[in-house]
């Protein structure tokens, strides 16, 4: 694959034709985003590709696996047959929440699932493994509640109570931690990013409220004050995983995942990239290979319906999409 060419006016890297051809030769779930965000194709092109998510490839395969009761794998967060006592490796990724996350992130038209009455069937048949709580009411885990907000907005379910929950459960340092129920009073990078994604989806879909916008700004400040990856106490990286990029992101934090959130937030809010992200962006840039690709660092262990990206060590089309898109957004701040 050809190396990136450089725009000598700004020292920017522009995706080569070979890279774009490689990226476009992919599942519709990825291809429409390449066409829209990297190739600048007109809406009639990428929208036609996006519509094929329901009938081809990854999206069609997941749709075919839906249970008659509206769920996937018979469970809300875990498959119905999951037993942690068996020693199964990793978190299973096949249940309803994880499958809805994938279909939504891949751009499936929600009308496909609305025609199946998916939100209503889930409301009737799906309960959280935590205290058997109703699905669309959420539970006590920040990350789970954030995905439920996003999926509920997408499918037209009522999730306003969960949004209020986020405002009420923000921690004193500005973010969130899924371990708050165990007494934690310090925010988590993982939990804060996932919570922010839920609030961003709410603000994008509804315009938000003063309370949700304030909560989102607070969580963003928590991450930005730490440069997206540093300990506040020492300035050192919070953990080795900050620059180990893996797709699907699942629940885990890394600076590419965080930078993609801030890209989306800046587009919604009309704000320029925050300069406090500069060192994190350089971690993203440093991970880019000479041919313009990003490598898969690892696969999150656990049961899947099927693999949607390459094994560790190989060039990932998904990560290359995210990395290229983030750098294009960041570098566009140069006048």
DRENDRENTI-24953 format. One line per 8 residues: number of its first residue (from 0); their letters; for each residue x, y, z of C-alpha. Coordinates in nm, 3 decimals. Example, Ala and Ser with C-alpha at 12.3 -4.5 7.8 and 13.67 -1.06 7.14 Angstrom:
0) AS) 1.230:-0.450:0.780  1.367:-0.106:0.714 .
END
This chain:
0) XXXXXXXX) 0.000:0.000:0.000  0.131:0.345:-0.089  0.257:0.574:0.181  0.053:0.881:0.273  0.122:1.188:0.064  0.184:1.512:0.250  0.011:1.846:0.205  0.319:2.070:0.215 .
8) XXXXXXXX) 0.118:2.379:0.313  0.044:2.240:0.658  0.255:1.925:0.692  -0.068:1.725:0.700  -0.104:1.371:0.582  -0.372:1.303:0.323  -0.502:0.946:0.275  -0.357:0.790:-0.038 .
16) XXXXXXXX) -0.584:0.657:-0.311  -0.460:0.309:-0.227  -0.562:0.352:0.137  -0.907:0.480:0.045  -0.958:0.194:-0.201  -0.861:-0.054:0.070  -1.095:0.105:0.321  -1.385:0.120:0.078 .
24) XXXXXXXX) -1.352:-0.251:0.001  -1.531:-0.341:0.322  -1.862:-0.424:0.483  -2.139:-0.164:0.423  -2.130:-0.084:0.797  -1.782:0.060:0.752  -1.792:0.157:0.384  -2.064:0.422:0.413 .
32) XXXXXXXX) -1.860:0.604:0.678  -1.551:0.598:0.458  -1.755:0.740:0.170  -1.910:1.014:0.383  -1.624:1.115:0.612  -1.304:1.043:0.419  -1.403:1.055:0.053  -1.658:1.334:0.065 .
40) XXXXXXXX) -1.909:1.148:-0.147  -2.252:1.311:-0.194  -2.536:1.188:0.031  -2.699:0.983:-0.243  -2.385:0.766:-0.256  -2.319:0.699:0.112  -2.687:0.682:0.205  -2.737:0.406:-0.051 .
48) XXXXXXXX) -2.445:0.217:0.102  -2.576:0.276:0.453  -2.917:0.134:0.359  -2.744:-0.193:0.269  -2.643:-0.248:0.634  -2.988:-0.404:0.684  -2.958:-0.647:0.394  -2.588:-0.733:0.360 .
56) XXXXXXXX) -2.291:-0.828:0.571  -2.255:-0.773:0.944  -2.585:-0.593:0.996  -2.795:-0.848:0.811  -2.625:-1.131:1.000  -2.707:-0.978:1.339  -3.066:-0.903:1.238  -3.113:-1.267:1.144 .
64) XXXXXXXX) -3.007:-1.370:1.496  -3.278:-1.174:1.679  -3.500:-1.386:1.905  -3.880:-1.386:1.858  -3.912:-1.202:2.192  -3.705:-0.910:2.059  -3.383:-0.995:2.241  -3.056:-1.148:2.130 .
72) XXXXXXXX) -2.912:-1.454:2.304  -3.206:-1.446:2.544  -3.064:-1.182:2.778  -3.023:-0.811:2.847  -2.648:-0.781:2.916  -2.551:-1.149:2.934  -2.673:-1.441:2.724  -2.942:-1.652:2.890 .
80) XXXXXXXX) -2.704:-1.948:2.911  -2.414:-1.753:3.064  -2.285:-1.901:3.388  -1.982:-1.725:3.539  -1.905:-2.036:3.743  -1.807:-2.230:3.429  -1.491:-2.026:3.385  -1.590:-1.899:3.039 .
88) XXXXXXXX) -1.319:-1.666:2.913  -1.413:-1.302:2.893  -1.739:-1.109:2.881  -1.986:-1.256:2.630  -2.070:-0.997:2.366  -2.380:-1.159:2.215  -2.669:-1.039:2.435  -2.922:-0.769:2.354 .
96) XXXXXXXX) -2.733:-0.460:2.468  -2.412:-0.544:2.285  -2.598:-0.635:1.967  -2.803:-0.316:1.969  -2.481:-0.119:2.026  -2.325:-0.273:1.716  -2.628:-0.222:1.491  -2.664:0.138:1.603 .
104) XXXXXXXX) -2.294:0.218:1.564  -2.294:0.059:1.219  -2.568:0.293:1.103  -2.863:0.055:1.072  -3.183:0.243:0.995  -3.380:0.215:1.321  -3.700:0.179:1.118  -3.595:-0.180:1.052 .
112) XXXXXXXX) -3.613:-0.264:1.423  -3.910:-0.038:1.487  -4.107:-0.236:1.229  -4.025:-0.544:1.433  -4.152:-0.370:1.749  -3.812:-0.432:1.904  -3.833:-0.163:2.173  -4.178:-0.282:2.280 .
120) XXXXXXXX) -4.078:-0.649:2.283  -3.768:-0.571:2.487  -3.982:-0.375:2.732  -4.210:-0.677:2.768  -3.949:-0.950:2.780  -3.608:-0.821:2.884  -3.492:-0.755:3.240  -3.153:-0.655:3.367 .
128) XXXXXXXX) -2.958:-0.927:3.541  -2.914:-0.675:3.823  -3.224:-0.707:4.046  -3.448:-0.796:3.750  -3.504:-0.427:3.669  -3.704:-0.329:3.355  -3.477:-0.284:3.055  -3.562:0.071:2.950 .
136) XXXXXXXX) -3.546:0.195:3.309  -3.173:0.118:3.324  -2.988:-0.010:3.632  -2.693:0.109:3.845  -2.400:0.073:3.605  -2.300:0.397:3.429  -2.182:0.226:3.112  -2.492:0.008:3.082 .
144) XXXXXXXX) -2.714:0.309:3.139  -2.527:0.511:2.876  -2.578:0.241:2.612  -2.944:0.214:2.712  -2.988:0.589:2.661  -2.831:0.569:2.315  -3.025:0.261:2.210  -3.349:0.395:2.354 .
152) XXXXXXXX) -3.317:0.723:2.167  -3.242:0.530:1.849  -3.543:0.300:1.884  -3.787:0.550:2.030  -3.806:0.409:2.384  -3.858:0.632:2.686  -3.524:0.687:2.860  -3.563:1.031:3.021 .
160) XXXXXXXX) -3.542:0.878:3.368  -3.196:0.741:3.295  -3.081:1.080:3.168  -3.188:1.234:3.498  -2.998:0.955:3.675  -2.674:1.067:3.508  -2.718:1.422:3.627  -2.783:1.300:3.981 .
168) XXXXXXXX) -2.495:1.049:3.991  -2.212:1.270:3.871  -1.924:1.247:4.120  -1.760:1.547:4.291  -1.458:1.540:4.057  -1.685:1.582:3.755  -1.712:1.236:3.605  -1.867:0.898:3.673 .
176) XXXXXXXX) -1.761:0.556:3.800  -1.954:0.231:3.756  -1.822:0.132:4.100  -2.007:0.415:4.274  -2.250:0.157:4.405  -1.956:-0.007:4.584  -1.863:0.325:4.741  -1.618:0.471:4.492 .
184) XXXXXXXX) -1.606:0.850:4.494  -1.340:0.894:4.224  -1.430:0.899:3.858  -1.311:0.643:3.605  -1.181:0.715:3.256  -1.385:0.424:3.117  -1.710:0.512:3.294  -1.679:0.883:3.225 .
192) XXXXXXXX) -1.627:0.837:2.851  -1.919:0.598:2.818  -2.143:0.828:3.024  -2.046:1.121:2.804  -2.145:0.928:2.494  -2.491:0.871:2.638  -2.536:1.237:2.726  -2.404:1.349:2.387 .
200) XXXXXXXX) -2.658:1.127:2.213  -2.933:1.279:2.426  -2.823:1.636:2.357  -2.792:1.562:1.984  -3.138:1.405:1.963  -3.330:1.648:2.184  -3.124:1.965:2.218  -3.054:1.868:2.577 .
208) XXXXXXXX) -3.126:2.064:2.892  -2.919:2.301:3.101  -2.858:2.010:3.339  -2.744:1.761:3.075  -2.522:2.013:2.903  -2.363:2.107:3.236  -2.307:1.742:3.323  -2.148:1.679:2.986 .
216) XXXXXXXX) -1.917:1.979:3.020  -1.817:1.856:3.364  -1.729:1.509:3.237  -1.538:1.654:2.944  -1.339:1.874:3.182  -1.253:1.568:3.391  -1.086:1.409:3.087  -0.939:1.726:2.937 .
224) XXXXXXXX) -0.785:1.834:3.267  -0.592:1.506:3.248  -0.499:1.546:2.882  -0.720:1.242:2.808  -0.464:0.999:2.950  -0.261:1.135:3.242  -0.287:1.091:3.616  -0.369:1.421:3.781 .
232) XXXXXXXX) -0.126:1.348:4.065  0.187:1.264:3.863  0.119:1.348:3.500  0.210:0.992:3.403  -0.016:0.780:3.177  -0.300:0.640:3.383  -0.245:0.288:3.244  -0.081:0.102:2.952 .
240) XXXXXXXX) -0.417:0.071:2.775  -0.440:0.440:2.685  -0.272:0.386:2.346  -0.364:0.022:2.283  -0.639:0.060:2.027  -0.884:-0.223:1.968  -1.204:-0.249:1.768  -1.479:-0.300:1.870 .
248) XXXXXXXX) -1.419:-0.050:2.150  -1.677:-0.226:2.374  -1.662:-0.056:2.715  -1.291:0.020:2.722  -1.112:0.352:2.718  -0.824:0.457:2.498  -0.724:0.795:2.357  -0.855:0.716:2.008 .
256) XXXXXXXX) -1.195:0.625:2.149  -1.193:0.945:2.356  -1.076:1.162:2.066  -1.358:1.027:1.850  -1.604:1.136:2.120  -1.457:1.486:2.131  -1.468:1.506:1.751  -1.840:1.428:1.755 .
264) XXXXXXXX) -1.903:1.668:2.044  -1.720:1.952:1.872  -1.925:1.904:1.556  -2.248:1.912:1.757  -2.148:2.211:1.971  -1.964:2.408:1.705  -1.650:2.421:1.917  -1.290:2.400:1.800 .
272) XXXXXXXX) -1.072:2.113:1.923  -0.945:2.173:2.276  -0.564:2.226:2.280  -0.536:2.016:2.596  -0.586:1.713:2.372  -0.262:1.774:2.183  -0.049:1.508:2.352  -0.326:1.248:2.323 .
280) XXXXXXXX) -0.361:1.325:1.953  0.011:1.270:1.911  -0.033:0.922:2.061  -0.293:0.855:1.793  -0.064:0.993:1.525  0.233:0.792:1.649  0.037:0.468:1.615  -0.024:0.526:1.245 .
288) XXXXXXXX) 0.187:0.303:1.025  0.386:0.436:0.726  0.112:0.315:0.490  -0.153:0.512:0.678  -0.311:0.223:0.866  -0.357:0.152:1.236  -0.295:-0.196:1.375  -0.534:-0.392:1.592 .
296) XXXXXXXX) -0.373:-0.412:1.938  -0.587:-0.693:2.077  -0.927:-0.853:2.078  -1.139:-0.825:2.389  -1.185:-1.184:2.508  -1.533:-1.327:2.509  -1.801:-1.498:2.306  -1.907:-1.319:1.984 .
304) XXXXXXXX) -2.158:-1.394:1.711  -1.879:-1.349:1.456  -1.562:-1.145:1.420  -1.592:-0.801:1.263  -1.227:-0.700:1.257  -0.882:-0.848:1.216  -0.671:-1.033:1.475  -0.414:-0.850:1.685 .
312) XXXXXXXX) -0.115:-0.718:1.489  -0.295:-0.677:1.156  -0.405:-0.351:0.990  -0.758:-0.268:1.103  -0.994:-0.093:0.864  -1.213:0.018:1.154  -0.926:0.173:1.351  -0.791:0.328:1.033 .
320) XXXXXXXX) -1.128:0.493:0.971  -1.138:0.633:1.325  -0.774:0.738:1.329  -0.786:0.909:0.990  -1.112:1.083:1.077  -0.983:1.208:1.411  -0.658:1.344:1.266  -0.842:1.515:0.981 .
328) XXXXXXX) -1.068:1.686:1.236  -0.777:1.785:1.460  -0.556:1.911:1.179  -0.842:2.116:1.033  -0.803:2.358:1.324  -0.491:2.495:1.149  -0.598:2.814:0.965 .
END
